Amino acid sequence: MALTQRKRKLIEALHEYYGIITPACKAAHVSRKTYYNWCKADPEFKIAADEALDIALDFVESRLFDNIKSGNVLSQMFYLKCRGKERGYIEKTESDISGNLNLGITKRIITEKIDDK
C-alpha cells in the first residue's frame, strides 16, 4: 500500500526537521496525535518515519566525531563512556556505608585512560 500524499508530506517534513516531530507536524499541517495514530495503524508509514527520525541521530553523531577529531576532551569522554565500556571506560558511582555518593572516581578513571593513550 502506497503512502498518501499527506503522509508523504509529513515524512518529507521529518527529514527537513531532522526527525523532530513537532515542527515537522506543523510544517505538514498534521497534528502530533495524527502522527502517532498513523505510526500505530500503518506499518509502512512507521518504517518511513523511523528512518527519518534516525537523521537527527546521524547528524549529531557526525558532529560528535567532528568534535572528537578536533581534540574536544568532553566529546572523547562521552564517546568512551558510551561505547568503550568493554575496554574499561565506565562511569562508576560508589557509596559509603552512610549512603554518601562519591562521583570523583569517574573523572579519574576516564582521565587516566585518556592520558595513557
C-alpha positions as CSV (number, residue, x, y, z in Angstrom):
1,M,0.0,0.0,0.0
2,A,1.5,3.4,-1.0
3,L,1.6,6.3,1.4
4,T,-1.0,9.0,0.9
5,Q,0.1,12.5,-0.1
6,R,-0.4,13.8,3.5
7,K,1.8,11.0,4.9
8,R,4.5,11.6,2.3
9,K,4.4,15.3,3.1
10,L,4.9,14.6,6.8
11,I,7.8,12.1,6.1
12,E,9.5,14.9,4.0
13,A,9.0,17.3,6.8
14,L,10.5,14.8,9.3
15,H,13.6,14.7,7.0
16,E,13.7,18.5,6.8
17,Y,13.4,19.0,10.6
18,Y,16.0,16.2,11.5
19,G,13.3,13.9,12.8
20,I,11.9,16.4,15.3
21,I,8.2,15.6,15.4
22,T,6.6,18.8,16.5
23,P,8.0,21.2,13.8
24,A,7.6,18.5,11.2
25,C,3.9,18.1,12.1
26,K,3.4,21.8,12.0
27,A,5.1,22.1,8.6
28,A,2.9,19.3,7.2
29,H,-0.3,20.6,8.9
30,V,-0.7,17.3,10.7
31,S,-1.4,17.0,14.5
32,R,1.0,15.1,16.7
33,K,-1.9,12.8,17.6
34,T,-2.4,12.0,13.9
35,Y,1.3,11.3,13.6
36,Y,1.2,8.8,16.4
37,N,-2.1,7.3,15.1
38,W,-0.5,6.8,11.7
39,C,2.5,5.1,13.3
40,K,0.2,2.6,15.1
41,A,-2.1,1.9,12.2
42,D,0.3,2.0,9.1
43,P,3.4,-0.2,9.3
44,E,4.8,1.4,6.0
45,F,4.4,4.9,7.5
46,K,6.0,3.8,10.7
47,I,9.1,2.4,8.9
48,A,9.5,5.6,6.9
49,A,9.0,7.8,10.0
50,D,11.6,5.8,11.9
51,E,14.1,6.1,9.1
52,A,13.5,9.9,9.1
53,L,14.0,10.0,12.9
54,D,17.4,8.4,12.5
55,I,18.5,11.5,10.6
56,A,18.9,13.5,13.8
57,L,21.0,10.8,15.4
58,D,23.2,10.6,12.3
59,F,23.6,14.3,12.3
60,V,24.6,14.5,16.0
61,E,26.9,11.6,15.7
62,S,28.7,13.3,12.8
63,R,29.1,16.4,14.9
64,L,30.4,14.3,17.8
65,F,33.1,12.8,15.6
66,D,34.0,16.2,14.3
67,N,34.5,17.3,18.0
68,I,36.5,14.2,18.8
69,K,38.8,14.7,15.7
70,S,39.4,18.3,16.8
71,G,40.5,17.1,20.3
72,N,37.5,18.0,22.3
73,V,38.1,16.1,25.6
74,L,34.5,16.1,26.7
75,S,33.4,14.6,23.5
76,Q,36.1,11.9,23.8
77,M,35.0,11.1,27.3
78,F,31.3,11.0,26.3
79,Y,32.1,8.6,23.5
80,L,34.3,6.4,25.6
81,K,31.6,6.2,28.4
82,C,29.0,5.2,25.8
83,R,31.0,2.9,23.5
84,G,34.1,2.0,25.4
85,K,32.6,0.2,28.4
86,E,34.1,-3.2,27.4
87,R,37.5,-1.7,27.5
88,G,37.1,-0.3,31.0
89,Y,35.8,3.2,30.2
90,I,32.9,3.1,32.5
91,E,31.2,5.5,34.7
92,K,31.2,4.3,38.3
93,T,29.4,5.6,41.3
94,E,30.3,4.4,44.8
95,S,28.7,5.0,48.1
96,D,30.0,4.5,51.6
97,I,28.1,2.8,54.3
98,S,26.3,6.0,55.2
99,G,24.9,6.3,51.6
100,N,27.0,9.3,50.6
101,L,27.7,9.3,46.9
102,N,31.3,9.5,45.6
103,L,31.4,10.7,42.0
104,G,35.1,11.7,41.9
105,I,36.1,8.2,40.7
106,T,34.5,8.7,37.2
107,K,36.8,11.6,36.2
108,R,39.9,9.9,37.5
109,I,39.3,6.7,35.6
110,I,38.5,8.3,32.3
111,T,41.3,10.9,32.6
112,E,43.8,8.2,33.3
113,K,42.7,6.2,30.3
114,I,43.0,9.2,28.0
115,D,46.4,10.2,29.4
116,D,47.6,6.6,28.8
117,K,46.8,6.9,25.0
